[in-house]
Amino acid sequence: MSEDETNMLKTAASTEGQPTIFDKILDKSIPSTTVHDDDLCYAFADINPQGPFHCLVIPKERDGLTRLSNAREDQKAVLGHLMYTAGQIGKANCPEGFRTVVNEGVQGAQSVYHIHVHVIGGRQMTWPPG
């Protein structure tokens, strides 16, 4: 990872808790391509896809869920719903398999501090990831 990319991640971390681009997507002030929409979560196509299929699944109510390590016990249901939804989206769009990813913090390359699950598929994934 370049120094510029690392600095960008550090800058993103310093804004944790403030409104994010995902808030603007949820309030429709920034357009997105909807993949899934229900009472608890919204899924949309990633603008920088890492595979033929790549979407993000986010909770509609952030409620402090800026990162996985901030999750409270009362948020287990929404976290489970995000993962279940990611699985259903993956199964429907990537029948040969897919990868789910949750980035955490600077070293985990988290760039938006509104928890989100990446669903990536449509190609052979490799291991280990970056």
Disulfide bonds with the S-S distance in Angstrom:
none
